[in-house]
Structure formats: structure tokens, C-alpha cells
């Protein structure tokens, strides 16, 4: 009888105690704080199995036991639900917390800000250089169709996909603002809105001036006057491949191009940059003014005039100020 009790103890109770102890130990390890003292950002690539994920987490100092991570994942059937992506693991995250994060798919959200007034080539350069995006941009967008905005994306998203979103957002914005326009809007189509807004965008970075400059250009168009916008000449010369890096000359103003509004009346055949929402709104709701001219005032803004005589006086003041600044 005694021998039987000993055998029962050895073959039943001891294994039970071992398993119970191991289970208790694993349960403690799962909820205990991890070894990382700072947040750790890790990319879990598509196709990684639970063993590769465990190895990556241990190597990066997020967990201290691959074995416990793998056992916990398999025992809870979590190993089938872990998602690829870029994750930010908080400092001292537990093994259980790490598994829950990987199961949730709450990946790091990156962002890319596209400033107003950039050429399409410059936007493509920003997208190509953005960390975490993948692939080439095969469908090169037309000038003006990409909406300047801050865009959020995740590691592994495609560059072409982000460009497509910019174009879709611009179309959506134009459609909405066009539908809300006033009936007496001078511009006759969405294309005209985009073209004129791109010129306004390149003329000023001051929000308060946009609708005033739009009003001046619309007044000139109504009177059959040439727009005489310097940014259109820059675009004519560079074809949107970059800024001039110098001031325009008289010869520049005479360049043969449908984009040169010193030589041609009306709007150019296409946009000369990618305008932001404020410039588009300014074109659709310009200030009611009788001004026909404007020139830089030396402080980053512009001074406006109703007559050519007044404008010439303003130009003379600007040139005098510029000479004085160059002499300093």
C-alpha cells in the first residue's frame, strides 16, 4: 500500500506540481514588466512567424524570454492573429502587453506634410524620400492636382498610393467648393479655379492677401489685361523643375511660352503649382475691389494700386528700398 502511494505521488502529484509551478511561473512572467527602460519601435515584417517575432522582440530588449512569449501565444491561440507592421512598444511592456499590441494592429502612424505652392516634382521628391513608404511612383501627376496637406501613413504603404490620395483629396475639395460657389463667380470651370489658385498661391504666402490678389487678377481678366504674373514666367522657364534661384530679367519676361502671362492674355493653359485650400477659396470668393496692380512692399507682403501711375510710384519705392537693402 505504501509503495502504491509512493508511485501515485511520483507519477501523478509530482508532475501536477511541476506543471502547476511552471504555469504559475509563466503566468507571472507574462504580466511582469519587461526589461525595456524606453519605448522601442520595431518593424514586424509580413510573413514573420511567432518564433521570428519573439526573436526580434528579445533582440530589441522588449522581452526577456522568447520561450514564454511563444508558449503564451500558442496556448492562447494568439500566434495566428499577430499582425505585421511598425509598432511602438512602451517602456517595460509585459509579454502579455506586447502580444495584445501585436494582435490589435495598432501600428505607428507616420505623417508627411506637403507645403502649399510646391511643384509636382518637389512633392514627388518628398514622397520618394519619406521614410517607411515603398515602391515607385509610376503615374506622374499633372501640375496642380495634388492637395497640400499633412498626410498620415503606416510603414509599408505605397508611394503611389499616397500620391493617389493627394489627387483624390484635391478632386474632392474642388468639387465641394465649386458646388458651394457664388453664382457670380467669374471663373467658369474647376480647371480655371485650379489654374488661377496656383498663381495666387505662388504670389503670396500671406493668408490675408490671397483673396485681394485674386480680386486684382480677376479685375485684369475682366478688362482683357495681361496678368503679368512673375511666377508664370518662372514656370515657363523652368517647366516646374525648380525655382530660378535669381531675379527675373527683361529677357525672361519676353520668353516664348503659353505660360508667360506677360506675353499672353488670359489664364495659362495649366496650373503652375499645387495650391492649398486657402488660395482656392480666395479665387472662388475674391475681395470686391477696383485695384489692378500690386508689388512687393519689402516686408513679405504687397502694396496695391488702382491706377498705373500709383503702381509705378509703388514700384519706384520698392526698387529704392531694394537698393538700400543691397547696400547694407
PEBELTA-V911617 format. One record per helix or strand of 3 or more residues. SS is the DSSP state (2 for helix, 1 for strand). FROM is the first residue (numbers start at 1). TO is the last residue. If there is no record, write none. Layout:
# PEBELTA-V911617
[[SS,FROM,TO] [SS,FROM,TO]]
This chain:
# PEBELTA-V911617
[[2,2,31] [1,40,44] [2,50,59] [2,66,75] [2,78,80] [1,85,89] [2,95,104] [1,110,113] [2,120,129] [1,150,153] [2,159,179] [2,190,203] [2,207,222] [2,230,238] [2,250,253] [2,277,284] [1,293,296] [1,302,305] [2,308,326]]
